[in-house]
Amino acid sequence: MGVAWTGSEESFQEFIDKYGLTFPQISDDSGSVYTRFEIAYQPALVIVKADGSRESVAGSVNGDLLDQIIREAS
């Protein structure tokens, strides 16, 4: 799930369209999702594992790194 921290609905939709995002997106103007997962920056990736533990990665993630993270989390 993608989480946008701040910005207008227009810029939010432009980002989704520009990158062809097909997974669910939510707006988090209050910052409550970022606070819950202790993320203070964008971009960031949080993997929530089946046992509830999580792994955070600061910065953008390319396809190879994402595949590795998913394999290790399984």
Steps between C-alpha positions, in 0.01 A plus 500: 500500500628845416470775757530868410592727786390845386394685191196576295270233359604620153873446563421166665311381190769640266763292681286185471442562130862596425636176645209277394437382855242223512510408869279675759598854604389701802557858606640549851483877548478453877820293500339229714618212278853637491495543878368148556784350295761749629579643157616862490587531130397424144568286313510204732387139491358301789454125475260363761565129552241237592620501862439876522867597496606753243800607300550857381713615208585869457492633146365363177521130421567352157345176378797279587519627859123470539512138379780425750310660789185303417694172476666563836171596664326181387 
